[in-house]
Amino acid sequence: SGGKTYSFSLSDLIGKVKFPTGEDHTTDAQGIELPLHLQLGSGSTDFALGVAFLTETEKYFMIHGHALYWINTSANNRKMGNAINYEVSFILATLAASVEPVGTFLPKVGVMGMHNSMDEMNGMVMNNSGSDVQALSIGVQSLWSYVQTIGSFWMIDASYQLPIFQRMTGVQPGYMPSFSLGLRIFVK
């Protein structure tokens, strides 16, 4: 019939657990403990649930996205606000670049965002916490590659995020441009 072929799949249900590993009682030069959102760690065990999706045309582009909801627990009478992280990326299949022996990489551009609810200390809401951020995300993503020796698939994702919108509640540092590099492994 000569029509274009499109497909959509809910490719992943995501579950994560974050254990308390970072310092969570850092103080400033006067010995005053920094707010929870400025600490390296939270001191709590936290959980995330989410989904990822992929839609693609027969040969031109793909749209990949994910959304993750973080459920933060309390530690030492402090609780970071729950959070939502998301990203939607437009991936150009027509500009694929082969990098041997690593695999095939595709350029991507998208929008990522975060909503962080306000933190609590001793059951009271902390006014200098909570934020909304959206950023332009530019990078590359590899196609899934099979590694026979370990019987699994892997993919590399690298991107640069440039903030385009920020709403910070109270006095707190803004979101700075950042770079992320990720490795996803799918074991059969």
MIPA-563737 format. One record per atom (N, C-alpha, C): atom name; x, y, z. Coordinates in nm, 4 decimals. Example, Ala and Ser with C-alpha at 12.3 -4.5 7.8 and 13.67 -1.06 7.14 Angstrom:
2
[N; [1.3190; -0.5690; 0.7800]]
[CA; [1.2300; -0.4500; 0.7800]]
[C; [1.3200; -0.3300; 0.7800]]
[N; [1.2850; -0.2250; 0.7080]]
[CA; [1.3670; -0.1060; 0.7140]]
[C; [1.2900; 0.0030; 0.7870]]
This chain:
188
[N; [0.0812; -0.1200; 0.0000]]
[CA; [0.0000; 0.0000; 0.0000]]
[C; [0.0855; 0.1264; 0.0000]]
[N; [0.2161; 0.1159; 0.0269]]
[CA; [0.3057; 0.2302; 0.0204]]
[C; [0.2982; 0.3225; 0.1407]]
[N; [0.2163; 0.2918; 0.2418]]
[CA; [0.2034; 0.3776; 0.3597]]
[C; [0.3210; 0.3603; 0.4547]]
[N; [0.3361; 0.4558; 0.5433]]
[CA; [0.4431; 0.4483; 0.6426]]
[C; [0.4025; 0.3546; 0.7546]]
[N; [0.5005; 0.2862; 0.8112]]
[CA; [0.4766; 0.1955; 0.9213]]
[C; [0.5207; 0.2615; 1.0507]]
[N; [0.4340; 0.2615; 1.1515]]
[CA; [0.4655; 0.3165; 1.2829]]
[C; [0.4460; 0.2069; 1.3871]]
[N; [0.5256; 0.2113; 1.4901]]
[CA; [0.5054; 0.1161; 1.5985]]
[C; [0.5223; 0.1881; 1.7314]]
[N; [0.4576; 0.1385; 1.8332]]
[CA; [0.4667; 0.1940; 1.9677]]
[C; [0.4800; 0.0784; 2.0643]]
[N; [0.5682; 0.0909; 2.1599]]
[CA; [0.5776; -0.0133; 2.2609]]
[C; [0.6080; 0.0482; 2.3960]]
[N; [0.5450; -0.0069; 2.4980]]
[CA; [0.5799; 0.0249; 2.6355]]
[C; [0.6922; -0.0710; 2.6671]]
[N; [0.8162; -0.0217; 2.6555]]
[CA; [0.9289; -0.1130; 2.6570]]
[C; [0.9761; -0.1523; 2.7958]]
[N; [0.9515; -0.0700; 2.8947]]
[CA; [1.0023; -0.1022; 3.0282]]
[C; [0.9078; -0.0534; 3.1366]]
[N; [0.8942; -0.1339; 3.2381]]
[CA; [0.8418; -0.0887; 3.3657]]
[C; [0.9650; -0.0767; 3.4533]]
[N; [0.9821; 0.0372; 3.5186]]
[CA; [1.1055; 0.0658; 3.5904]]
[C; [1.0803; 0.0671; 3.7401]]
[N; [1.1689; 0.0044; 3.8138]]
[CA; [1.1664; 0.0100; 3.9595]]
[C; [1.3076; 0.0337; 4.0090]]
[N; [1.3248; 0.1247; 4.1047]]
[CA; [1.4571; 0.1555; 4.1579]]
[C; [1.4501; 0.1659; 4.3097]]
[N; [1.5645; 0.1364; 4.3724]]
[CA; [1.5806; 0.1554; 4.5163]]
[C; [1.7098; 0.2332; 4.5367]]
[N; [1.7047; 0.3408; 4.6161]]
[CA; [1.8237; 0.4197; 4.6494]]
[C; [1.8519; 0.3995; 4.7975]]
[N; [1.9733; 0.3565; 4.8274]]
[CA; [2.0137; 0.3329; 4.9653]]
[C; [2.0885; 0.4544; 5.0194]]
[N; [2.0867; 0.4767; 5.1506]]
[CA; [2.1556; 0.5923; 5.2090]]
[C; [2.3070; 0.5728; 5.2082]]
[N; [2.3765; 0.6427; 5.1176]]
[CA; [2.5209; 0.6251; 5.1061]]
[C; [2.5990; 0.7550; 5.1219]]
[N; [2.5389; 0.8696; 5.0923]]
[CA; [2.6116; 0.9967; 5.0957]]
[C; [2.6042; 1.0655; 5.2310]]
[N; [2.6954; 1.1584; 5.2551]]
[CA; [2.6971; 1.2400; 5.3772]]
[C; [2.5671; 1.3200; 5.3852]]
[N; [2.5016; 1.3191; 5.5018]]
[CA; [2.3743; 1.3896; 5.5158]]
[C; [2.3705; 1.4869; 5.6339]]
[N; [2.4876; 1.5226; 5.6886]]
[CA; [2.4935; 1.6199; 5.7991]]
[C; [2.6033; 1.7232; 5.7753]]
[N; [2.6226; 1.7676; 5.6512]]
[CA; [2.7245; 1.8668; 5.6172]]
[C; [2.6851; 2.0031; 5.6746]]
[N; [2.7837; 2.0771; 5.7245]]
[CA; [2.7579; 2.2103; 5.7803]]
[C; [2.8318; 2.3168; 5.6998]]
[N; [2.7894; 2.4426; 5.7162]]
[CA; [2.8581; 2.5539; 5.6505]]
[C; [2.9755; 2.6002; 5.7375]]
[N; [3.0424; 2.7082; 5.6992]]
[CA; [3.1609; 2.7579; 5.7711]]
[C; [3.1290; 2.7987; 5.9150]]
[N; [3.0032; 2.8350; 5.9458]]
[CA; [2.9640; 2.8727; 6.0813]]
[C; [2.9158; 2.7535; 6.1645]]
[N; [2.9192; 2.6329; 6.1053]]
[CA; [2.8770; 2.5127; 6.1773]]
[C; [2.7279; 2.4860; 6.1714]]
[N; [2.6554; 2.5598; 6.0876]]
[CA; [2.5107; 2.5401; 6.0736]]
[C; [2.4869; 2.4340; 5.9670]]
[N; [2.4029; 2.3354; 6.0016]]
[CA; [2.3755; 2.2270; 5.9070]]
[C; [2.3034; 2.2801; 5.7831]]
[N; [2.3520; 2.2376; 5.6661]]
[CA; [2.2926; 2.2795; 5.5392]]
[C; [2.1544; 2.2175; 5.5221]]
[N; [2.0639; 2.2849; 5.4470]]
[CA; [1.9320; 2.2273; 5.4197]]
[C; [1.9454; 2.0916; 5.3497]]
[N; [1.8430; 2.0098; 5.3641]]
[CA; [1.8449; 1.8735; 5.3115]]
[C; [1.8740; 1.8684; 5.1619]]
[N; [1.8170; 1.9614; 5.0831]]
[CA; [1.8376; 1.9572; 4.9370]]
[C; [1.9802; 1.9979; 4.8972]]
[N; [2.0619; 2.0488; 4.9906]]
[CA; [2.2018; 2.0815; 4.9624]]
[C; [2.2982; 1.9743; 5.0142]]
[N; [2.2468; 1.8732; 5.0808]]
[CA; [2.3296; 1.7640; 5.1318]]
[C; [2.3628; 1.6668; 5.0189]]
[N; [2.4776; 1.6014; 5.0293]]
[CA; [2.5160; 1.5007; 4.9302]]
[C; [2.4205; 1.3821; 4.9350]]
[N; [2.3786; 1.3425; 5.0530]]
[CA; [2.2857; 1.2309; 5.0700]]
[C; [2.1645; 1.2731; 5.1501]]
[N; [2.0648; 1.1853; 5.1536]]
[CA; [1.9422; 1.2150; 5.2280]]
[C; [1.9337; 1.1371; 5.3587]]
[N; [2.0133; 1.0309; 5.3721]]
[CA; [2.0062; 0.9461; 5.4907]]
[C; [1.8915; 0.8472; 5.4867]]
[N; [1.8150; 0.8463; 5.3786]]
[CA; [1.6970; 0.7592; 5.3718]]
[C; [1.7085; 0.6587; 5.2581]]
[N; [1.6281; 0.5539; 5.2686]]
[CA; [1.6121; 0.4581; 5.1593]]
[C; [1.4891; 0.5026; 5.0811]]
[N; [1.5047; 0.5242; 4.9514]]
[CA; [1.3967; 0.5794; 4.8690]]
[C; [1.3664; 0.4850; 4.7529]]
[N; [1.2464; 0.4982; 4.6972]]
[CA; [1.1981; 0.4078; 4.5929]]
[C; [1.1458; 0.4866; 4.4738]]
[N; [1.1594; 0.4303; 4.3548]]
[CA; [1.1067; 0.4941; 4.2348]]
[C; [1.0332; 0.3916; 4.1494]]
[N; [0.9263; 0.4362; 4.0872]]
[CA; [0.8480; 0.3551; 3.9942]]
[C; [0.8270; 0.4363; 3.8671]]
[N; [0.8317; 0.3691; 3.7522]]
[CA; [0.8128; 0.4442; 3.6294]]
[C; [0.7915; 0.3564; 3.5086]]
[N; [0.7838; 0.4233; 3.3934]]
[CA; [0.7656; 0.3567; 3.2647]]
[C; [0.8570; 0.4203; 3.1615]]
[N; [0.8885; 0.3438; 3.0590]]
[CA; [0.9628; 0.3944; 2.9439]]
[C; [0.8871; 0.3498; 2.8188]]
[N; [0.8944; 0.4309; 2.7128]]
[CA; [0.8261; 0.3944; 2.5892]]
[C; [0.9145; 0.4267; 2.4699]]
[N; [0.8801; 0.3669; 2.3577]]
[CA; [0.9504; 0.3909; 2.2323]]
[C; [0.8489; 0.3839; 2.1199]]
[N; [0.8532; 0.4820; 2.0319]]
[CA; [0.7714; 0.4779; 1.9115]]
[C; [0.8658; 0.5056; 1.7948]]
[N; [0.8431; 0.4430; 1.6831]]
[CA; [0.9347; 0.4616; 1.5706]]
[C; [0.8621; 0.4485; 1.4375]]
[N; [0.9182; 0.5140; 1.3377]]
[CA; [0.8696; 0.4965; 1.2015]]
[C; [0.9524; 0.3837; 1.1406]]
[N; [0.9227; 0.3493; 1.0202]]
[CA; [0.9929; 0.2393; 0.9544]]
[C; [1.1427; 0.2652; 0.9440]]
[N; [1.1827; 0.3901; 0.9137]]
[CA; [1.3252; 0.4137; 0.8956]]
[C; [1.3726; 0.5561; 0.9243]]
[N; [1.2893; 0.6455; 0.9730]]
[CA; [1.3287; 0.7853; 0.9821]]
[C; [1.3659; 0.8331; 1.1230]]
[N; [1.2823; 0.8096; 1.2198]]
[CA; [1.3094; 0.8599; 1.3538]]
[C; [1.2413; 0.7728; 1.4593]]
[N; [1.2818; 0.7949; 1.5846]]
[CA; [1.2214; 0.7285; 1.6994]]
[C; [1.1914; 0.8355; 1.8040]]
[N; [1.0910; 0.8131; 1.8835]]
[CA; [1.0645; 0.8984; 1.9986]]
[C; [1.0726; 0.8081; 2.1205]]
[N; [1.1622; 0.8433; 2.2131]]
[CA; [1.1843; 0.7639; 2.3325]]
[C; [1.1532; 0.8515; 2.4532]]
[N; [1.0927; 0.7956; 2.5527]]
[CA; [1.0637; 0.8735; 2.6724]]
[C; [1.0528; 0.7864; 2.7955]]
[N; [1.0628; 0.8515; 2.9090]]
[CA; [1.0411; 0.7813; 3.0355]]
[C; [0.9890; 0.8795; 3.1392]]
[N; [0.9226; 0.8266; 3.2377]]
[CA; [0.8755; 0.9044; 3.3524]]
[C; [0.9005; 0.8205; 3.4766]]
[N; [0.9482; 0.8848; 3.5819]]
[CA; [0.9860; 0.8158; 3.7050]]
[C; [0.9348; 0.8957; 3.8237]]
[N; [0.8627; 0.8303; 3.9157]]
[CA; [0.8123; 0.8953; 4.0374]]
[C; [0.8915; 0.8432; 4.1567]]
[N; [0.9617; 0.9362; 4.2261]]
[CA; [1.0424; 0.9007; 4.3437]]
[C; [0.9601; 0.9165; 4.4699]]
[N; [0.9536; 0.8104; 4.5505]]
[CA; [0.8867; 0.8111; 4.6807]]
[C; [0.9975; 0.8135; 4.7855]]
[N; [1.0148; 0.9291; 4.8495]]
[CA; [1.1224; 0.9457; 4.9467]]
[C; [1.0718; 0.9193; 5.0878]]
[N; [1.1519; 0.8504; 5.1673]]
[CA; [1.1156; 0.8186; 5.3047]]
[C; [1.1893; 0.9117; 5.4009]]
[N; [1.1570; 0.9021; 5.5288]]
[CA; [1.2167; 0.9885; 5.6314]]
[C; [1.3406; 0.9247; 5.6930]]
[N; [1.4330; 1.0117; 5.7391]]
[CA; [1.5499; 0.9695; 5.8167]]
[C; [1.5888; 1.0868; 5.9065]]
[N; [1.6130; 1.0600; 6.0330]]
[CA; [1.6541; 1.1641; 6.1286]]
[C; [1.5555; 1.2812; 6.1314]]
[N; [1.4240; 1.2512; 6.1287]]
[CA; [1.3174; 1.3523; 6.1298]]
[C; [1.3230; 1.4463; 6.0099]]
[N; [1.3844; 1.4017; 5.8995]]
[CA; [1.3917; 1.4813; 5.7765]]
[C; [1.3437; 1.3963; 5.6595]]
[N; [1.2758; 1.4611; 5.5656]]
[CA; [1.2270; 1.3900; 5.4479]]
[C; [1.2374; 1.4812; 5.3263]]
[N; [1.3090; 1.4343; 5.2249]]
[CA; [1.3110; 1.5073; 5.0970]]
[C; [1.1746; 1.4910; 5.0309]]
[N; [1.1313; 1.5944; 4.9593]]
[CA; [1.0033; 1.5865; 4.8909]]
[C; [1.0051; 1.4822; 4.7805]]
[N; [0.8903; 1.4217; 4.7558]]
[CA; [0.8801; 1.3270; 4.6451]]
[C; [0.9082; 1.3997; 4.5150]]
[N; [0.9445; 1.3262; 4.4108]]
[CA; [0.9868; 1.3905; 4.2865]]
[C; [0.9362; 1.3140; 4.1644]]
[N; [0.9210; 1.3876; 4.0555]]
[CA; [0.8884; 1.3292; 3.9251]]
[C; [0.9983; 1.3715; 3.8283]]
[N; [1.0589; 1.2752; 3.7596]]
[CA; [1.1595; 1.3013; 3.6561]]
[C; [1.1046; 1.2459; 3.5245]]
[N; [1.1268; 1.3193; 3.4161]]
[CA; [1.0793; 1.2717; 3.2856]]
[C; [1.1717; 1.3202; 3.1755]]
[N; [1.1662; 1.2502; 3.0637]]
[CA; [1.2402; 1.2914; 2.9451]]
[C; [1.1686; 1.2378; 2.8222]]
[N; [1.1629; 1.3203; 2.7175]]
[CA; [1.1114; 1.2796; 2.5873]]
[C; [1.2165; 1.3206; 2.4850]]
[N; [1.2648; 1.2242; 2.4066]]
[CA; [1.3715; 1.2503; 2.3094]]
[C; [1.3287; 1.2111; 2.1688]]
[N; [1.3678; 1.2923; 2.0726]]
[CA; [1.3475; 1.2682; 1.9304]]
[C; [1.4811; 1.2165; 1.8774]]
[N; [1.4848; 1.0919; 1.8291]]
[CA; [1.6090; 1.0270; 1.7862]]
[C; [1.6060; 1.0098; 1.6348]]
[N; [1.7091; 1.0624; 1.5671]]
[CA; [1.7128; 1.0589; 1.4209]]
[C; [1.7811; 0.9317; 1.3701]]
[N; [1.7053; 0.8396; 1.3156]]
[CA; [1.7608; 0.7150; 1.2630]]
[C; [1.8340; 0.7365; 1.1315]]
[N; [1.8046; 0.8461; 1.0616]]
[CA; [1.8674; 0.8708; 0.9317]]
[C; [2.0114; 0.9192; 0.9445]]
[N; [2.0557; 0.9592; 1.0642]]
[CA; [2.1915; 1.0090; 1.0846]]
[C; [2.2752; 0.9140; 1.1712]]
[N; [2.2550; 0.7859; 1.1555]]
[CA; [2.3271; 0.6859; 1.2346]]
[C; [2.4765; 0.6880; 1.2020]]
[N; [2.5583; 0.6707; 1.3067]]
[CA; [2.7040; 0.6649; 1.2900]]
[C; [2.7551; 0.5369; 1.3540]]
[N; [2.8279; 0.4580; 1.2766]]
[CA; [2.8827; 0.3327; 1.3269]]
[C; [3.0199; 0.3583; 1.3893]]
[N; [3.0379; 0.3134; 1.5144]]
[CA; [3.1644; 0.3267; 1.5867]]
[C; [3.2069; 0.1858; 1.6283]]
[N; [3.3005; 0.1296; 1.5555]]
[CA; [3.3446; -0.0072; 1.5837]]
[C; [3.4502; -0.0071; 1.6936]]
[N; [3.4526; -0.1010; 1.7845]]
[CA; [3.3614; -0.2154; 1.7979]]
[C; [3.2437; -0.1866; 1.8898]]
[N; [3.2204; -0.0602; 1.9233]]
[CA; [3.1174; -0.0253; 2.0220]]
[C; [2.9763; -0.0450; 1.9700]]
[N; [2.9448; 0.0070; 1.8509]]
[CA; [2.8106; -0.0088; 1.7970]]
[C; [2.7682; 0.1106; 1.7149]]
[N; [2.6384; 0.1235; 1.6951]]
[CA; [2.5810; 0.2310; 1.6140]]
[C; [2.5188; 0.3357; 1.7057]]
[N; [2.5530; 0.4642; 1.6808]]
[CA; [2.5017; 0.5739; 1.7618]]
[C; [2.4096; 0.6623; 1.6798]]
[N; [2.3048; 0.7120; 1.7443]]
[CA; [2.2064; 0.7976; 1.6811]]
[C; [2.1988; 0.9302; 1.7568]]
[N; [2.1932; 1.0448; 1.6859]]
[CA; [2.1796; 1.1732; 1.7553]]
[C; [2.0382; 1.1882; 1.8115]]
[N; [2.0289; 1.2607; 1.9244]]
[CA; [1.8973; 1.2814; 1.9839]]
[C; [1.8877; 1.4227; 2.0407]]
[N; [1.7673; 1.4744; 2.0420]]
[CA; [1.7386; 1.6031; 2.1044]]
[C; [1.6044; 1.5884; 2.1752]]
[N; [1.5939; 1.6487; 2.2918]]
[CA; [1.4697; 1.6331; 2.3660]]
[C; [1.4568; 1.7312; 2.4799]]
[N; [1.3560; 1.7056; 2.5606]]
[CA; [1.3288; 1.7863; 2.6792]]
[C; [1.3251; 1.6928; 2.7982]]
[N; [1.3961; 1.7327; 2.9053]]
[CA; [1.3878; 1.6567; 3.0299]]
[C; [1.3405; 1.7516; 3.1383]]
[N; [1.2798; 1.6983; 3.2403]]
[CA; [1.2296; 1.7833; 3.3465]]
[C; [1.2238; 1.7121; 3.4792]]
[N; [1.2134; 1.7937; 3.5846]]
[CA; [1.2037; 1.7422; 3.7210]]
[C; [1.1080; 1.8297; 3.8002]]
[N; [1.0258; 1.7683; 3.8799]]
[CA; [0.9453; 1.8401; 3.9790]]
[C; [0.9828; 1.7808; 4.1144]]
[N; [1.0308; 1.8644; 4.2044]]
[CA; [1.0657; 1.8205; 4.3398]]
[C; [0.9715; 1.8884; 4.4381]]
[N; [0.8971; 1.8088; 4.5145]]
[CA; [0.8102; 1.8638; 4.6183]]
[C; [0.8957; 1.9185; 4.7317]]
[N; [0.8339; 1.9951; 4.8200]]
[CA; [0.9072; 2.0570; 4.9307]]
[C; [0.9507; 1.9527; 5.0342]]
[N; [1.0687; 1.9765; 5.0934]]
[CA; [1.1227; 1.8895; 5.1978]]
[C; [1.0503; 1.9163; 5.3293]]
[N; [1.0666; 1.8219; 5.4229]]
[CA; [1.0094; 1.8375; 5.5571]]
[C; [1.1163; 1.8121; 5.6610]]
[N; [1.1102; 1.8875; 5.7707]]
[CA; [1.1985; 1.8646; 5.8843]]
[C; [1.1125; 1.8723; 6.0107]]
[N; [1.1203; 1.7679; 6.0934]]
[CA; [1.0389; 1.7579; 6.2153]]
[C; [0.8910; 1.7791; 6.1847]]
[N; [0.8453; 1.7283; 6.0711]]
[CA; [0.7051; 1.7373; 6.0318]]
[C; [0.6628; 1.8713; 5.9740]]
[N; [0.7558; 1.9672; 5.9616]]
[CA; [0.7230; 2.0990; 5.9069]]
[C; [0.7816; 2.1142; 5.7666]]
[N; [0.7061; 2.1779; 5.6769]]
[CA; [0.7510; 2.2015; 5.5401]]
[C; [0.8638; 2.3042; 5.5401]]
[N; [0.9704; 2.2752; 5.4663]]
[CA; [1.0848; 2.3655; 5.4536]]
[C; [1.0610; 2.4587; 5.3336]]
[N; [1.0498; 2.5898; 5.3599]]
[CA; [1.0160; 2.6853; 5.2545]]
[C; [1.1244; 2.7014; 5.1487]]
[N; [1.2502; 2.6770; 5.1820]]
[CA; [1.3588; 2.6898; 5.0843]]
[C; [1.3872; 2.5564; 5.0172]]
[N; [1.2831; 2.4905; 4.9704]]
[CA; [1.2984; 2.3623; 4.9005]]
[C; [1.1864; 2.3508; 4.7980]]
[N; [1.1960; 2.2524; 4.7130]]
[CA; [1.0970; 2.2341; 4.6074]]
[C; [1.1369; 2.3106; 4.4827]]
[N; [1.1159; 2.2491; 4.3669]]
[CA; [1.1550; 2.3150; 4.2427]]
[C; [1.0896; 2.2475; 4.1230]]
[N; [1.0912; 2.3216; 4.0129]]
[CA; [1.0523; 2.2691; 3.8822]]
[C; [1.1598; 2.3124; 3.7838]]
[N; [1.2082; 2.2189; 3.7039]]
[CA; [1.3136; 2.2474; 3.6070]]
[C; [1.2803; 2.1769; 3.4767]]
[N; [1.3033; 2.2463; 3.3654]]
[CA; [1.2982; 2.1839; 3.2339]]
[C; [1.4273; 2.2202; 3.1630]]
[N; [1.4815; 2.1249; 3.0895]]
[CA; [1.6093; 2.1472; 3.0214]]
[C; [1.6048; 2.0879; 2.8812]]
[N; [1.6764; 2.1519; 2.7905]]
[CA; [1.6989; 2.0988; 2.6574]]
[C; [1.8063; 1.9917; 2.6707]]
[N; [1.7839; 1.8761; 2.6131]]
[CA; [1.8781; 1.7642; 2.6225]]
[C; [1.9264; 1.7290; 2.4817]]
[N; [2.0575; 1.7366; 2.4601]]
[CA; [2.1170; 1.7074; 2.3291]]
[C; [2.2218; 1.5991; 2.3489]]
[N; [2.2192; 1.4934; 2.2669]]
[CA; [2.3174; 1.3873; 2.2863]]
[C; [2.3130; 1.2788; 2.1820]]
[N; [2.3621; 1.1613; 2.2216]]
[CA; [2.3624; 1.0430; 2.1359]]
[C; [2.3156; 0.9224; 2.2166]]
[N; [2.2606; 0.8265; 2.1451]]
[CA; [2.2155; 0.7020; 2.2062]]
[C; [2.2517; 0.5895; 2.1119]]
[N; [2.3079; 0.4826; 2.1658]]
[CA; [2.3429; 0.3685; 2.0807]]
[C; [2.2220; 0.2783; 2.0605]]
[N; [2.2276; 0.1986; 1.9559]]
[CA; [2.1294; 0.0927; 1.9399]]
[C; [2.1665; -0.0193; 2.0367]]
[N; [2.0701; -0.1039; 2.0711]]
[CA; [2.1009; -0.2174; 2.1588]]
[C; [2.2017; -0.3081; 2.0889]]
[N; [2.3071; -0.3483; 2.1592]]
[CA; [2.4088; -0.4400; 2.1069]]
[C; [2.4094; -0.5656; 2.1931]]
[N; [2.4248; -0.6792; 2.1280]]
[CA; [2.4257; -0.8062; 2.2008]]
[C; [2.5693; -0.8477; 2.2313]]
[N; [2.5957; -0.8820; 2.3573]]
[CA; [2.7270; -0.9313; 2.3989]]
[C; [2.7102; -1.0806; 2.4299]]
[N; [2.7568; -1.1637; 2.3398]]
[CA; [2.7335; -1.3070; 2.3493]]
[C; [2.8008; -1.3696; 2.4717]]
[N; [2.9203; -1.3212; 2.5084]]
[CA; [2.9935; -1.3832; 2.6203]]
[C; [2.9189; -1.3733; 2.7525]]
[N; [2.8391; -1.2672; 2.7699]]
[CA; [2.7628; -1.2559; 2.8948]]
[C; [2.6128; -1.2737; 2.8720]]
[N; [2.5730; -1.2955; 2.7468]]
[CA; [2.4336; -1.3238; 2.7143]]
[C; [2.3386; -1.2088; 2.7452]]
[N; [2.3808; -1.0853; 2.7174]]
[CA; [2.2944; -0.9718; 2.7469]]
[C; [2.3076; -0.8633; 2.6398]]
[N; [2.2111; -0.7736; 2.6395]]
[CA; [2.2110; -0.6584; 2.5511]]
[C; [2.2538; -0.5364; 2.6306]]
[N; [2.3181; -0.4395; 2.5649]]
[CA; [2.3561; -0.3165; 2.6333]]
[C; [2.3398; -0.1975; 2.5399]]
[N; [2.3251; -0.0786; 2.5990]]
[CA; [2.3065; 0.0448; 2.5240]]
[C; [2.3731; 0.1582; 2.6010]]
[N; [2.4359; 0.2509; 2.5290]]
[CA; [2.4995; 0.3684; 2.5886]]
[C; [2.4144; 0.4909; 2.5556]]
[N; [2.3986; 0.5795; 2.6535]]
[CA; [2.3228; 0.7028; 2.6359]]
[C; [2.4041; 0.8168; 2.6955]]
[N; [2.4342; 0.9200; 2.6168]]
[CA; [2.5106; 1.0351; 2.6662]]
[C; [2.4392; 1.1621; 2.6218]]
[N; [2.4271; 1.2594; 2.7131]]
[CA; [2.3603; 1.3836; 2.6756]]
[C; [2.4053; 1.5011; 2.7614]]
[N; [2.3875; 1.6197; 2.7063]]
[CA; [2.4161; 1.7461; 2.7720]]
[C; [2.2817; 1.8135; 2.7981]]
[N; [2.2571; 1.8576; 2.9219]]
[CA; [2.1313; 1.9223; 2.9564]]
[C; [2.1545; 2.0707; 2.9842]]
[N; [2.0807; 2.1557; 2.9137]]
[CA; [2.0894; 2.3003; 2.9297]]
[C; [1.9544; 2.3503; 2.9819]]
[N; [1.9493; 2.4052; 3.1041]]
[CA; [1.8214; 2.4511; 3.1609]]
[C; [1.7558; 2.5584; 3.0738]]
[N; [1.6249; 2.5445; 3.0499]]
[CA; [1.5496; 2.6441; 2.9746]]
[C; [1.4397; 2.7055; 3.0604]]
[N; [1.4039; 2.6424; 3.1725]]
[CA; [1.3047; 2.6958; 3.2654]]
[C; [1.3401; 2.6467; 3.4053]]
[N; [1.3341; 2.7370; 3.5038]]
[CA; [1.3581; 2.6988; 3.6430]]
[C; [1.2635; 2.7763; 3.7332]]
[N; [1.2057; 2.7072; 3.8293]]
[CA; [1.1288; 2.7715; 3.9350]]
[C; [1.1758; 2.7103; 4.0664]]
[N; [1.2532; 2.7875; 4.1399]]
[CA; [1.3041; 2.7421; 4.2681]]
[C; [1.2235; 2.8103; 4.3787]]
[N; [1.1799; 2.7347; 4.4781]]
[CA; [1.1053; 2.7909; 4.5896]]
[C; [1.2027; 2.8406; 4.6944]]
[N; [1.1894; 2.9654; 4.7346]]
[CA; [1.2772; 3.0209; 4.8372]]
[C; [1.4170; 3.0453; 4.7841]]
[N; [1.5129; 3.0457; 4.8750]]
[CA; [1.6526; 3.0715; 4.8404]]
[C; [1.7248; 2.9376; 4.8278]]
[N; [1.7633; 2.9026; 4.7072]]
[CA; [1.8376; 2.7796; 4.6818]]
[C; [1.9069; 2.7921; 4.5470]]
[N; [2.0138; 2.7143; 4.5275]]
[CA; [2.0856; 2.7244; 4.3992]]
[C; [2.0005; 2.6702; 4.2848]]
[N; [2.0207; 2.7258; 4.1663]]
[CA; [1.9492; 2.6800; 4.0488]]
[C; [2.0144; 2.5570; 3.9880]]
[N; [1.9515; 2.5050; 3.8870]]
[CA; [2.0008; 2.3888; 3.8140]]
[C; [2.1035; 2.4364; 3.7126]]
[N; [2.2206; 2.3801; 3.7161]]
[CA; [2.3292; 2.4187; 3.6254]]
[C; [2.3308; 2.3250; 3.5042]]
[N; [2.3885; 2.3702; 3.3912]]
[CA; [2.4061; 2.2780; 3.2787]]
[C; [2.4823; 2.1534; 3.3259]]
[N; [2.4467; 2.0392; 3.2715]]
[CA; [2.5102; 1.9146; 3.3172]]
[C; [2.5279; 1.8176; 3.2016]]
[N; [2.6072; 1.7145; 3.2260]]
[CA; [2.6331; 1.6084; 3.1294]]
[C; [2.6016; 1.4759; 3.1965]]
[N; [2.5346; 1.3878; 3.1259]]
[CA; [2.5069; 1.2555; 3.1824]]
[C; [2.5528; 1.1469; 3.0853]]
[N; [2.5990; 1.0388; 3.1427]]
[CA; [2.6438; 0.9238; 3.0664]]
[C; [2.5858; 0.8009; 3.1344]]
[N; [2.5137; 0.7213; 3.0577]]
[CA; [2.4484; 0.6047; 3.1170]]
[C; [2.4732; 0.4795; 3.0361]]
[N; [2.4663; 0.3668; 3.1028]]
[CA; [2.4787; 0.2353; 3.0422]]
[C; [2.3585; 0.1538; 3.0875]]
[N; [2.2829; 0.1025; 2.9919]]
[CA; [2.1683; 0.0170; 3.0244]]
[C; [2.2028; -0.1244; 2.9839]]
[N; [2.1715; -0.2180; 3.0707]]
[CA; [2.1994; -0.3599; 3.0442]]
[C; [2.0703; -0.4377; 3.0577]]
[N; [2.0423; -0.5193; 2.9578]]
[CA; [1.9249; -0.6051; 2.9595]]
[C; [1.9741; -0.7496; 2.9564]]
[N; [1.9483; -0.8236; 3.0632]]
[CA; [1.9928; -0.9625; 3.0741]]
[C; [1.8748; -1.0529; 3.0407]]
[N; [1.8990; -1.1466; 2.9501]]
[CA; [1.7935; -1.2418; 2.9088]]
[C; [1.7712; -1.3462; 3.0143]]
